[in-house]
Amino acid sequence: MKFNYIISAYFGSRLTYPNLSGEKLLDIHLDFFYKNYIPFLNRIIVILNIENSDDIKKLDVLKNKYGKLPITYVVKNNIGGSYYNYQIGILNSLFLDTKINYSFIIEDDYVPFDVDFYAPFINKLNKGNNVFVCQKLINYPKGKLYPGVSNGMFDLTKIKEFYKKNNNILNVDIKNNDYITFVENQRNFLDYLRTDYEIVDISEDYCQPFYGESSVITNFGNINGEILIKPIIDDYYFFRKMKITDLEFFLEIRNECAEYLHDNNIFTITESTKWFIKTNPEFYIINYNNTNIGYFRTSNHTEESIYIGCDLHKNFRGKKLAYKAYIKFINFIFTKYNVNEILLEVLSNNIVAYNLYKKLGFIVEENFEKISRNIKSILMSLNKDNFYKNLHKNFEIYFDEESKFKIFIRSFSDIETNIYFYDNDTRLWATSNNFQTNSYYWYALAVNILEYENIKVIITDKYNNVLCEKNIKIIS
């Protein structure tokens, strides 16, 4: 049952990780294995695409740091990206480790969060005639499903059998760094395997969406909803339903900031436990970069509206985290609860909170009169249509004439999105992104876009509400 773990690594700059270097991504990744014993792990294979001698020096630092781990390092020129790296890793496993059965492939910007991360993949591989279990399948123009993310697990026993009959299937022409060539090579390789075996998607059985309840799967999880593998992102928020085990964390925040609440009573853990069991509140823990920083409250849910509120731990106030958390949570609430309006109340002496709500687009309901603790309470509302109209203005999309295969998107807001690329009514590609303000992102589609005259780009929020739509004329 032994398996190899193949990481595709790159130390160059990345638009999607402006505050994390490539070597830091690999460091975070290897640190998981340094701190956790994985009983069926045979060895880790790091395949590093390098651009200069400095990359070698950076790698040497990591080699010294993780010298006790069973790691094989393969250094190569920056050609072919992840697709070529994985084929090198598979060949390495086939011919150097004759007694292992599986190889796990993963990008360096994803990392395991559970020691049993591989178990669901092996379970799937052991069913039927499956040869590759991947994270997500996407329908390409050929009318076939291909992995949309370069993460998954191969059954090496079946690949070895197939390789004996077709000894050229893993060979790659590396004369140039043509992205499209390598994408085509990967698709052809999977097509070869499909003649005898099945490629399956794990997300329907074992995936908990990364950003709440997203329609675009971006990470792994088991059937109980616990996250097993997820992307490393230096600025992300995750919301989950509050559990009874969160009450100590909840009370620490709630009692400390009671002076700003309508009910300023201080509660004990016993009282809170009784309240939680009796009411089963719809509260959500806010996780920022793998750290719990606060919670959102919801109440008074009707067909048309819902009340919300937020309390952050004192260590995370004043860092501009509340605004981003609210933007993402509001987007989550409008879709999950299918309401047209979000309401909240704020005490008139809480100037910081009042200004935050105004910035978010909330307006004051003038006819509302209420006194709480001898302080005026202000009712504010946010309309769904107005919220999304403001988000529509936040994107620029254009074709990069110099590279001939990149489409750039610039974002002016912090929001998780789904991005779709169409030729007329045929979907060419789909992906997801966690945009950050004033950042540029480029997309090299897994099709030769020069074959098309026009490509329509549609950007939605993670719940597929359309935020932006544009037709791009392709200049060949």
The 8 nearest C-alpha neighbors of each residue, nearest first, counted from 0:
[[1, 100, 39, 2, 99, 101, 121, 40],
 [2, 0, 39, 99, 41, 40, 100, 101],
 [3, 1, 101, 102, 40, 41, 99, 100],
 [4, 2, 102, 42, 41, 43, 103, 40],
 [3, 5, 43, 103, 102, 44, 104, 42],
 [6, 4, 44, 104, 103, 43, 45, 88],
 [7, 5, 45, 105, 106, 107, 8, 46],
 [6, 8, 106, 46, 81, 107, 84, 45],
 [9, 7, 47, 107, 46, 6, 48, 45],
 [8, 10, 48, 47, 11, 21, 49, 7],
 [11, 9, 21, 22, 54, 20, 12, 8],
 [12, 10, 9, 21, 13, 50, 20, 49],
 [11, 13, 10, 14, 20, 21, 17, 16],
 [14, 12, 15, 16, 17, 11, 21, 20],
 [13, 15, 16, 17, 440, 439, 12, 438],
 [14, 16, 13, 17, 440, 439, 438, 434],
 [17, 15, 19, 13, 14, 18, 233, 232],
 [16, 18, 14, 19, 15, 13, 20, 12],
 [19, 17, 16, 20, 233, 15, 234, 13],
 [20, 18, 16, 17, 23, 21, 24, 233],
 [19, 21, 23, 22, 24, 18, 10, 12],
 [22, 20, 10, 24, 23, 9, 11, 25],
 [21, 23, 25, 24, 10, 20, 26, 57],
 [24, 22, 26, 20, 21, 25, 27, 19],
 [25, 23, 21, 27, 26, 22, 108, 107],
 [24, 26, 28, 22, 23, 27, 107, 29],
 [25, 27, 23, 29, 28, 24, 30, 22],
 [28, 26, 30, 24, 25, 29, 23, 31],
 [27, 29, 25, 26, 110, 30, 31, 24],
 [30, 28, 26, 31, 32, 27, 25, 33],
 [29, 31, 33, 27, 32, 28, 26, 34],
 [32, 30, 29, 34, 33, 28, 35, 27],
 [31, 33, 35, 29, 34, 30, 36, 37],
 [32, 34, 30, 31, 35, 29, 68, 65],
 [33, 35, 31, 32, 30, 36, 29, 37],
 [36, 34, 32, 33, 31, 37, 114, 30],
 [35, 37, 38, 32, 34, 114, 33, 40],
 [36, 38, 40, 39, 114, 35, 32, 115],
 [39, 37, 40, 36, 1, 41, 114, 115],
 [40, 38, 1, 37, 41, 2, 0, 3],
 [39, 41, 2, 37, 38, 1, 42, 3],
 [42, 40, 3, 2, 1, 39, 43, 69],
 [43, 41, 69, 3, 70, 40, 4, 44],
 [42, 44, 70, 4, 3, 5, 69, 71],
 [43, 45, 5, 71, 70, 4, 72, 6],
 [44, 46, 6, 72, 5, 73, 47, 71],
 [47, 45, 73, 7, 8, 74, 72, 84],
 [48, 46, 8, 74, 9, 49, 45, 73],
 [47, 49, 77, 9, 75, 76, 8, 74],
 [50, 48, 76, 77, 51, 54, 47, 75],
 [49, 51, 77, 76, 54, 48, 11, 52],
 [52, 50, 53, 54, 49, 55, 76, 11],
 [53, 51, 55, 54, 56, 50, 49, 57],
 [52, 54, 56, 55, 51, 57, 50, 58],
 [55, 53, 57, 52, 56, 51, 49, 58],
 [54, 56, 58, 52, 53, 57, 59, 51],
 [55, 57, 59, 53, 58, 54, 60, 52],
 [58, 56, 54, 60, 55, 59, 53, 61],
 [57, 59, 55, 61, 60, 56, 54, 62],
 [60, 58, 62, 56, 61, 57, 55, 63],
 [59, 61, 63, 58, 57, 62, 64, 56],
 [60, 62, 64, 58, 63, 59, 65, 57],
 [63, 61, 59, 65, 60, 66, 64, 58],
 [64, 62, 66, 60, 61, 65, 59, 67],
 [63, 65, 61, 62, 66, 60, 67, 59],
 [66, 64, 62, 67, 63, 68, 61, 33],
 [65, 67, 63, 62, 68, 64, 69, 70],
 [68, 66, 65, 69, 33, 64, 70, 63],
 [67, 69, 66, 70, 65, 33, 32, 42],
 [70, 68, 42, 43, 67, 71, 41, 66],
 [71, 69, 43, 68, 42, 44, 72, 45],
 [70, 72, 44, 43, 45, 73, 69, 42],
 [73, 71, 45, 44, 46, 74, 70, 47],
 [72, 74, 46, 45, 47, 71, 75, 44],
 [75, 73, 47, 46, 48, 72, 49, 76],
 [76, 74, 48, 49, 47, 77, 73, 46],
 [77, 75, 49, 48, 78, 50, 74, 47],
 [76, 78, 48, 49, 50, 75, 80, 79],
 [79, 77, 176, 76, 80, 173, 175, 48],
 [78, 80, 83, 176, 181, 82, 178, 81],
 [79, 81, 82, 78, 83, 84, 77, 48],
 [80, 82, 84, 83, 7, 85, 79, 149],
 [83, 81, 84, 85, 80, 185, 79, 181],
 [82, 84, 79, 86, 85, 81, 80, 87],
 [85, 83, 81, 87, 86, 82, 7, 46],
 [84, 86, 88, 87, 83, 82, 81, 89],
 [85, 87, 89, 83, 88, 84, 90, 169],
 [88, 86, 84, 90, 85, 89, 91, 83],
 [89, 87, 85, 91, 86, 90, 5, 92],
 [88, 90, 86, 92, 91, 87, 93, 85],
 [91, 89, 93, 87, 92, 88, 86, 94],
 [90, 92, 88, 89, 93, 94, 95, 87],
 [91, 93, 89, 96, 90, 95, 94, 88],
 [94, 92, 90, 91, 95, 96, 89, 97],
 [93, 95, 92, 91, 96, 90, 97, 89],
 [94, 96, 92, 91, 93, 97, 90, 98],
 [97, 95, 92, 98, 94, 99, 93, 91],
 [96, 98, 99, 95, 93, 94, 92, 100],
 [97, 99, 96, 100, 1, 0, 95, 93],
 [100, 98, 1, 2, 97, 96, 101, 0],
 [99, 101, 155, 156, 0, 2, 1, 154],
 [100, 102, 2, 154, 155, 153, 99, 3],
 [103, 101, 3, 2, 153, 152, 4, 104],
 [102, 104, 152, 4, 151, 5, 3, 153],
 [105, 103, 5, 150, 151, 152, 6, 4],
 [104, 106, 150, 6, 5, 149, 107, 7],
 [105, 107, 7, 108, 109, 6, 149, 150],
 [108, 106, 8, 109, 25, 7, 6, 24],
 [107, 109, 231, 106, 230, 24, 110, 25],
 [110, 108, 230, 231, 229, 107, 106, 228],
 [109, 111, 28, 228, 229, 230, 112, 108],
 [112, 110, 228, 227, 113, 116, 229, 109],
 [111, 113, 227, 228, 110, 226, 114, 116],
 [112, 114, 227, 116, 115, 111, 228, 226],
 [113, 115, 116, 37, 35, 112, 36, 111],
 [114, 116, 113, 117, 118, 227, 37, 119],
 [117, 115, 227, 113, 114, 118, 111, 228],
 [116, 118, 115, 120, 119, 121, 103, 114],
 [117, 119, 121, 120, 115, 116, 122, 123],
 [120, 118, 122, 121, 117, 123, 205, 116],
 [121, 119, 123, 122, 118, 117, 132, 124],
 [120, 122, 124, 118, 123, 119, 125, 117],
 [123, 121, 119, 125, 120, 124, 118, 126],
 [122, 124, 120, 121, 126, 125, 119, 132],
 [125, 123, 121, 129, 126, 122, 120, 130],
 [124, 126, 122, 123, 121, 127, 129, 128],
 [125, 127, 123, 124, 128, 129, 122, 121],
 [128, 126, 129, 125, 124, 197, 123, 196],
 [127, 129, 196, 197, 130, 126, 124, 125],
 [130, 128, 197, 124, 127, 196, 198, 131],
 [129, 131, 154, 196, 197, 153, 198, 124],
 [132, 130, 153, 198, 152, 129, 133, 154],
 [133, 131, 199, 152, 151, 200, 198, 120],
 [134, 132, 151, 200, 135, 150, 201, 146],
 [133, 135, 201, 150, 151, 200, 202, 148],
 [136, 134, 147, 146, 200, 133, 148, 202],
 [135, 137, 146, 145, 147, 144, 200, 138],
 [138, 136, 144, 147, 145, 146, 139, 135],
 [137, 139, 144, 143, 142, 145, 140, 136],
 [138, 140, 141, 427, 142, 143, 137, 144],
 [141, 139, 142, 427, 138, 425, 426, 143],
 [142, 140, 139, 143, 138, 144, 427, 145],
 [141, 143, 140, 139, 138, 144, 145, 137],
 [144, 142, 141, 138, 139, 145, 140, 137],
 [143, 145, 138, 137, 136, 139, 142, 146],
 [144, 146, 136, 137, 147, 138, 143, 139],
 [147, 145, 136, 135, 148, 137, 133, 149],
 [146, 148, 136, 137, 135, 145, 149, 134],
 [147, 149, 146, 150, 135, 134, 133, 136],
 [150, 148, 105, 106, 146, 147, 151, 104],
 [149, 151, 105, 104, 148, 134, 133, 106],
 [152, 150, 133, 104, 132, 103, 134, 105],
 [151, 153, 103, 132, 102, 131, 104, 120],
 [154, 152, 131, 102, 101, 155, 130, 103],
 [153, 155, 101, 130, 156, 157, 100, 131],
 [156, 154, 158, 101, 100, 157, 153, 159],
 [155, 157, 159, 158, 154, 100, 160, 101],
 [156, 158, 160, 159, 155, 154, 161, 130],
 [159, 157, 155, 161, 160, 156, 162, 154],
 [160, 158, 162, 156, 157, 161, 155, 163],
 [161, 159, 157, 158, 163, 162, 156, 164],
 [160, 162, 158, 164, 159, 163, 165, 157],
 [161, 163, 165, 166, 159, 164, 160, 158],
 [164, 162, 161, 160, 165, 166, 159, 158],
 [163, 165, 162, 161, 166, 160, 159, 167],
 [166, 164, 162, 167, 163, 168, 161, 191],
 [165, 167, 162, 163, 168, 164, 169, 161],
 [168, 166, 170, 169, 165, 162, 171, 164],
 [167, 169, 170, 166, 165, 188, 162, 191],
 [170, 168, 167, 171, 86, 188, 166, 90],
 [169, 171, 167, 168, 172, 86, 166, 184],
 [172, 170, 173, 169, 184, 83, 181, 86],
 [171, 173, 174, 170, 175, 181, 180, 184],
 [174, 172, 175, 171, 176, 78, 79, 83],
 [175, 173, 172, 176, 177, 78, 171, 79],
 [176, 174, 173, 177, 78, 172, 79, 178],
 [175, 177, 78, 79, 178, 173, 174, 77],
 [176, 178, 180, 179, 175, 181, 79, 78],
 [177, 179, 181, 180, 176, 182, 79, 443],
 [178, 180, 182, 181, 177, 183, 447, 445],
 [181, 179, 183, 177, 178, 182, 184, 176],
 [180, 182, 184, 183, 178, 179, 79, 185],
 [181, 183, 179, 185, 184, 180, 445, 186],
 [184, 182, 186, 180, 181, 185, 187, 179],
 [185, 183, 181, 187, 182, 186, 188, 180],
 [184, 186, 188, 182, 183, 187, 82, 181],
 [185, 187, 183, 189, 188, 184, 190, 182],
 [188, 186, 190, 184, 189, 185, 183, 191],
 [187, 189, 185, 191, 186, 190, 184, 168],
 [190, 188, 192, 186, 191, 187, 193, 185],
 [191, 189, 187, 193, 188, 192, 186, 194],
 [192, 190, 188, 189, 193, 194, 187, 168],
 [191, 193, 189, 194, 190, 196, 195, 188],
 [194, 192, 196, 190, 195, 191, 197, 189],
 [193, 195, 192, 191, 196, 190, 197, 189],
 [196, 194, 193, 192, 197, 191, 161, 128],
 [195, 197, 193, 128, 129, 192, 130, 194],
 [198, 196, 129, 193, 130, 128, 199, 131],
 [199, 197, 131, 129, 130, 132, 196, 193],
 [198, 200, 132, 197, 133, 131, 201, 129],
 [201, 199, 133, 135, 202, 132, 136, 134],
 [200, 202, 134, 203, 204, 205, 133, 132],
 [201, 203, 206, 205, 204, 200, 134, 135],
 [204, 202, 201, 205, 206, 200, 135, 207],
 [205, 203, 202, 201, 222, 206, 221, 200],
 [204, 206, 221, 222, 220, 202, 201, 203],
 [205, 207, 220, 202, 219, 221, 208, 204],
 [206, 208, 220, 224, 219, 209, 226, 205],
 [209, 207, 216, 213, 212, 210, 211, 206],
 [208, 210, 218, 217, 211, 207, 216, 229],
 [211, 209, 237, 208, 213, 212, 238, 236],
 [212, 210, 213, 208, 238, 209, 237, 239],
 [211, 213, 208, 210, 214, 209, 207, 331],
 [214, 212, 215, 461, 208, 211, 462, 210],
 [213, 215, 462, 216, 461, 212, 463, 208],
 [216, 214, 213, 217, 431, 417, 461, 208],
 [217, 215, 208, 218, 214, 213, 209, 135],
 [218, 216, 209, 208, 215, 219, 229, 431],
 [219, 217, 229, 209, 228, 216, 208, 230],
 [218, 220, 206, 228, 227, 207, 229, 226],
 [221, 219, 226, 206, 227, 207, 205, 225],
 [222, 220, 205, 223, 224, 225, 206, 226],
 [221, 223, 205, 224, 204, 220, 206, 225],
 [224, 222, 221, 225, 220, 205, 207, 226],
 [223, 225, 207, 222, 221, 220, 226, 206],
 [226, 224, 220, 221, 223, 227, 207, 222],
 [225, 227, 220, 228, 219, 224, 207, 221],
 [228, 226, 220, 113, 112, 116, 219, 111],
 [229, 227, 111, 219, 112, 110, 218, 226],
 [228, 230, 218, 109, 110, 219, 231, 111],
 [231, 229, 109, 108, 232, 110, 218, 228],
 [230, 232, 108, 109, 229, 110, 233, 24],
 [233, 231, 234, 230, 235, 16, 288, 108],
 [232, 234, 235, 288, 231, 18, 16, 19],
 [235, 233, 232, 288, 236, 287, 435, 433],
 [234, 236, 288, 287, 232, 233, 237, 433],
 [237, 235, 287, 286, 288, 324, 238, 285],
 [236, 238, 286, 210, 285, 211, 287, 239],
 [239, 237, 285, 284, 211, 283, 286, 236],
 [238, 240, 283, 284, 241, 237, 211, 285],
 [239, 241, 283, 282, 284, 242, 281, 238],
 [240, 242, 283, 282, 284, 239, 245, 243],
 [243, 241, 244, 245, 240, 246, 282, 284],
 [242, 244, 245, 246, 241, 275, 272, 276],
 [243, 245, 242, 246, 247, 241, 248, 272],
 [246, 244, 243, 242, 248, 247, 249, 241],
 [245, 247, 249, 248, 243, 244, 250, 268],
 [248, 246, 250, 249, 245, 251, 268, 244],
 [247, 249, 251, 246, 245, 250, 252, 293],
 [248, 250, 246, 247, 252, 251, 253, 245],
 [251, 249, 253, 247, 252, 248, 254, 246],
 [250, 252, 248, 249, 253, 254, 247, 255],
 [253, 251, 255, 250, 312, 249, 254, 256],
 [252, 254, 250, 256, 255, 251, 257, 249],
 [255, 253, 257, 265, 256, 250, 252, 251],
 [254, 256, 252, 253, 257, 251, 258, 250],
 [255, 257, 253, 258, 254, 259, 252, 260],
 [258, 256, 263, 254, 260, 259, 255, 253],
 [257, 259, 256, 263, 260, 255, 261, 262],
 [260, 258, 257, 256, 349, 261, 346, 263],
 [261, 259, 257, 262, 258, 263, 256, 346],
 [260, 262, 263, 371, 259, 372, 346, 257],
 [263, 261, 260, 264, 257, 372, 258, 371],
 [262, 264, 257, 258, 260, 261, 265, 259],
 [263, 265, 262, 266, 257, 254, 258, 260],
 [266, 264, 254, 263, 267, 257, 253, 255],
 [267, 265, 270, 264, 271, 268, 254, 250],
 [266, 268, 270, 269, 271, 265, 250, 272],
 [267, 269, 271, 270, 272, 266, 247, 246],
 [270, 268, 272, 267, 271, 273, 266, 274],
 [271, 269, 267, 273, 272, 268, 266, 274],
 [272, 270, 274, 268, 273, 269, 275, 267],
 [271, 273, 275, 269, 274, 270, 268, 276],
 [272, 274, 270, 276, 271, 275, 277, 269],
 [275, 273, 271, 277, 272, 276, 278, 270],
 [274, 276, 272, 279, 278, 277, 273, 271],
 [277, 275, 273, 274, 279, 278, 272, 243],
 [276, 278, 274, 275, 273, 279, 272, 280],
 [277, 279, 280, 275, 276, 274, 273, 281],
 [280, 278, 275, 276, 277, 281, 274, 282],
 [281, 279, 278, 282, 275, 297, 298, 241],
 [282, 280, 297, 283, 279, 296, 240, 298],
 [281, 283, 296, 241, 280, 295, 297, 240],
 [284, 282, 240, 241, 295, 239, 294, 238],
 [283, 285, 294, 239, 241, 238, 293, 240],
 [286, 284, 294, 238, 293, 291, 292, 237],
 [287, 285, 291, 237, 290, 236, 289, 292],
 [286, 288, 236, 290, 289, 235, 291, 285],
 [289, 287, 290, 235, 234, 233, 286, 236],
 [288, 290, 287, 286, 291, 237, 236, 235],
 [291, 289, 287, 286, 288, 292, 285, 293],
 [290, 292, 286, 285, 293, 287, 289, 284],
 [293, 291, 312, 285, 311, 286, 290, 315],
 [294, 292, 311, 285, 312, 310, 291, 284],
 [293, 295, 284, 285, 283, 310, 309, 311],
 [296, 294, 309, 283, 308, 282, 284, 310],
 [295, 297, 282, 308, 307, 309, 294, 283],
 [298, 296, 307, 306, 281, 282, 308, 295],
 [297, 299, 306, 300, 305, 307, 296, 281],
 [300, 298, 305, 306, 301, 297, 304, 307],
 [299, 301, 305, 298, 304, 306, 302, 297],
 [302, 300, 304, 303, 305, 299, 338, 336],
 [303, 301, 304, 338, 300, 337, 305, 336],
 [302, 304, 338, 301, 339, 340, 305, 337],
 [305, 303, 340, 338, 301, 341, 339, 300],
 [304, 306, 300, 341, 299, 342, 298, 301],
 [307, 305, 342, 298, 343, 297, 341, 299],
 [308, 306, 297, 296, 343, 342, 298, 305],
 [309, 307, 296, 295, 343, 297, 310, 306],
 [310, 308, 295, 294, 296, 311, 307, 293],
 [309, 311, 293, 294, 295, 312, 252, 308],
 [312, 310, 293, 292, 313, 316, 315, 294],
 [311, 313, 252, 293, 314, 292, 315, 316],
 [312, 314, 316, 315, 311, 252, 255, 256],
 [315, 313, 312, 316, 292, 311, 317, 318],
 [316, 314, 313, 312, 318, 292, 311, 317],
 [317, 315, 313, 318, 314, 311, 312, 320],
 [316, 318, 319, 315, 320, 321, 314, 313],
 [317, 319, 320, 316, 315, 321, 314, 322],
 [320, 318, 321, 317, 322, 323, 316, 315],
 [321, 319, 318, 323, 322, 324, 316, 315],
 [320, 322, 324, 323, 319, 325, 311, 316],
 [323, 321, 325, 324, 320, 319, 326, 355],
 [324, 322, 326, 325, 320, 321, 327, 413],
 [323, 325, 321, 327, 322, 326, 328, 320],
 [324, 326, 328, 322, 323, 327, 329, 321],
 [327, 325, 323, 329, 324, 328, 322, 330],
 [326, 328, 330, 324, 325, 329, 331, 414],
 [327, 329, 331, 325, 330, 326, 324, 332],
 [330, 328, 332, 331, 326, 327, 325, 333],
 [329, 331, 327, 328, 333, 332, 326, 334],
 [330, 332, 328, 329, 334, 333, 335, 327],
 [333, 331, 329, 335, 334, 330, 336, 328],
 [334, 332, 337, 330, 338, 331, 336, 335],
 [333, 335, 337, 332, 331, 336, 462, 330],
 [336, 334, 332, 337, 333, 331, 212, 338],
 [335, 337, 338, 334, 332, 333, 305, 300],
 [338, 336, 334, 333, 335, 339, 332, 302],
 [339, 337, 303, 304, 336, 333, 340, 302],
 [340, 338, 383, 303, 304, 382, 337, 333],
 [339, 341, 304, 382, 381, 338, 383, 303],
 [340, 342, 381, 305, 304, 380, 306, 382],
 [343, 341, 380, 306, 379, 305, 307, 381],
 [344, 342, 306, 379, 307, 378, 308, 380],
 [343, 345, 378, 377, 379, 376, 346, 342],
 [344, 346, 377, 376, 347, 353, 343, 378],
 [345, 347, 376, 348, 349, 375, 377, 374],
 [346, 348, 349, 375, 376, 345, 377, 374],
 [349, 347, 346, 350, 374, 375, 259, 345],
 [350, 348, 347, 346, 352, 351, 353, 259],
 [349, 351, 353, 352, 348, 354, 347, 346],
 [352, 350, 354, 353, 349, 355, 348, 356],
 [351, 353, 355, 354, 350, 349, 356, 345],
 [352, 354, 350, 356, 355, 351, 349, 357],
 [355, 353, 357, 351, 356, 352, 350, 358],
 [356, 354, 352, 358, 353, 357, 359, 351],
 [357, 355, 359, 353, 358, 361, 354, 352],
 [356, 358, 354, 361, 360, 359, 355, 353],
 [357, 359, 355, 356, 360, 354, 361, 322],
 [360, 358, 356, 357, 361, 355, 326, 322],
 [361, 359, 357, 358, 381, 362, 356, 386],
 [362, 360, 381, 380, 357, 356, 379, 359],
 [361, 363, 379, 380, 360, 364, 357, 381],
 [362, 364, 379, 365, 378, 380, 361, 377],
 [365, 363, 379, 378, 366, 367, 362, 380],
 [364, 366, 367, 363, 378, 368, 377, 379],
 [367, 365, 364, 368, 363, 378, 377, 369],
 [368, 366, 365, 364, 378, 369, 377, 376],
 [369, 367, 366, 370, 376, 377, 375, 365],
 [370, 368, 376, 375, 371, 367, 377, 374],
 [369, 371, 375, 374, 376, 373, 372, 368],
 [370, 372, 374, 373, 261, 375, 376, 369],
 [371, 373, 374, 370, 261, 262, 375, 263],
 [374, 372, 371, 370, 375, 376, 369, 346],
 [375, 373, 371, 372, 370, 376, 346, 347],
 [374, 376, 370, 347, 346, 369, 371, 377],
 [375, 377, 346, 369, 370, 345, 347, 371],
 [378, 376, 345, 344, 346, 347, 379, 375],
 [377, 379, 344, 364, 343, 363, 367, 376],
 [380, 378, 363, 362, 343, 364, 342, 361],
 [379, 381, 342, 361, 362, 341, 343, 363],
 [382, 380, 361, 341, 340, 360, 383, 342],
 [381, 383, 340, 385, 384, 339, 386, 380],
 [382, 384, 339, 386, 385, 340, 387, 381],
 [385, 383, 387, 386, 382, 388, 339, 389],
 [386, 384, 388, 382, 383, 387, 389, 381],
 [385, 387, 383, 384, 389, 388, 382, 390],
 [388, 386, 390, 389, 384, 385, 391, 383],
 [389, 387, 385, 391, 390, 386, 384, 392],
 [388, 390, 387, 391, 386, 392, 385, 393],
 [389, 391, 387, 388, 392, 393, 466, 386],
 [392, 390, 466, 388, 389, 467, 393, 387],
 [393, 391, 390, 389, 394, 388, 467, 466],
 [392, 394, 411, 390, 391, 410, 412, 395],
 [395, 393, 410, 409, 392, 411, 396, 408],
 [394, 396, 409, 408, 410, 397, 393, 407],
 [397, 395, 408, 407, 409, 394, 398, 406],
 [396, 398, 407, 406, 399, 408, 471, 395],
 [399, 397, 406, 400, 407, 405, 471, 473],
 [398, 400, 405, 401, 406, 402, 403, 397],
 [401, 399, 403, 402, 398, 474, 404, 475],
 [400, 402, 403, 399, 404, 405, 398, 474],
 [401, 403, 404, 400, 399, 405, 398, 406],
 [404, 402, 400, 401, 405, 399, 475, 449],
 [403, 405, 402, 443, 448, 406, 399, 449],
 [406, 404, 443, 442, 399, 441, 403, 402],
 [405, 407, 398, 442, 441, 399, 397, 443],
 [408, 406, 441, 397, 440, 396, 398, 405],
 [409, 407, 396, 440, 395, 439, 441, 410],
 [408, 410, 439, 395, 394, 438, 440, 396],
 [411, 409, 394, 437, 412, 438, 393, 436],
 [410, 412, 436, 393, 437, 394, 409, 413],
 [413, 411, 436, 410, 393, 435, 414, 434],
 [414, 412, 435, 434, 436, 323, 415, 411],
 [413, 415, 434, 433, 412, 416, 327, 435],
 [416, 414, 433, 432, 461, 434, 460, 413],
 [417, 415, 460, 461, 432, 459, 431, 414],
 [416, 418, 431, 459, 461, 458, 460, 430],
 [419, 417, 458, 430, 429, 431, 457, 416],
 [420, 418, 429, 457, 456, 428, 458, 421],
 [419, 421, 456, 428, 427, 455, 426, 429],
 [422, 420, 426, 455, 427, 425, 454, 423],
 [421, 423, 425, 454, 424, 455, 426, 427],
 [422, 424, 425, 421, 455, 454, 426, 453],
 [425, 423, 422, 421, 426, 455, 427, 420],
 [426, 424, 422, 421, 423, 427, 140, 420],
 [425, 427, 421, 428, 420, 424, 422, 139],
 [428, 426, 421, 420, 139, 140, 425, 422],
 [427, 429, 420, 426, 419, 444, 139, 430],
 [430, 428, 419, 418, 420, 431, 427, 417],
 [429, 431, 418, 417, 419, 428, 432, 147],
 [432, 430, 417, 416, 418, 215, 433, 429],
 [433, 431, 416, 434, 415, 417, 430, 418],
 [432, 434, 415, 414, 416, 435, 431, 413],
 [435, 433, 413, 414, 432, 415, 410, 436],
 [434, 436, 413, 438, 412, 437, 433, 410],
 [435, 437, 412, 411, 413, 438, 410, 434],
 [438, 436, 411, 410, 435, 409, 439, 412],
 [437, 439, 436, 410, 435, 409, 440, 434],
 [440, 438, 409, 408, 14, 410, 441, 407],
 [439, 441, 408, 407, 14, 409, 15, 438],
 [442, 440, 407, 406, 405, 408, 443, 439],
 [443, 441, 406, 405, 444, 407, 440, 408],
 [444, 442, 405, 404, 445, 406, 441, 178],
 [443, 445, 446, 442, 428, 448, 447, 404],
 [444, 446, 182, 179, 443, 447, 428, 183],
 [447, 445, 444, 448, 179, 427, 182, 183],
 [446, 448, 449, 450, 179, 445, 404, 444],
 [447, 449, 450, 451, 446, 404, 444, 473],
 [450, 448, 451, 447, 475, 473, 404, 403],
 [449, 451, 448, 447, 452, 475, 446, 473],
 [452, 450, 449, 448, 453, 473, 454, 422],
 [453, 451, 473, 472, 450, 454, 449, 474],
 [454, 452, 472, 471, 473, 451, 470, 455],
 [453, 455, 471, 422, 421, 470, 456, 420],
 [454, 456, 470, 421, 420, 469, 471, 422],
 [457, 455, 420, 469, 468, 419, 470, 454],
 [456, 458, 468, 419, 418, 467, 459, 455],
 [459, 457, 418, 467, 466, 417, 465, 468],
 [460, 458, 465, 463, 466, 464, 417, 416],
 [459, 461, 416, 463, 462, 464, 417, 415],
 [460, 462, 416, 213, 463, 417, 415, 459],
 [461, 463, 460, 464, 213, 214, 334, 459],
 [464, 462, 459, 460, 461, 465, 417, 214],
 [463, 465, 459, 460, 462, 466, 461, 387],
 [466, 464, 459, 467, 463, 458, 460, 457],
 [467, 465, 391, 459, 458, 390, 464, 460],
 [466, 468, 458, 391, 465, 457, 459, 469],
 [467, 469, 457, 456, 458, 466, 470, 455],
 [468, 470, 456, 455, 471, 457, 467, 396],
 [471, 469, 455, 454, 456, 453, 472, 468],
 [470, 472, 454, 453, 455, 473, 469, 397],
 [473, 471, 453, 452, 474, 470, 454, 398],
 [472, 474, 452, 453, 471, 475, 449, 451],
 [475, 473, 472, 400, 449, 452, 403, 398],
 [474, 449, 473, 403, 400, 450, 452, 451]]
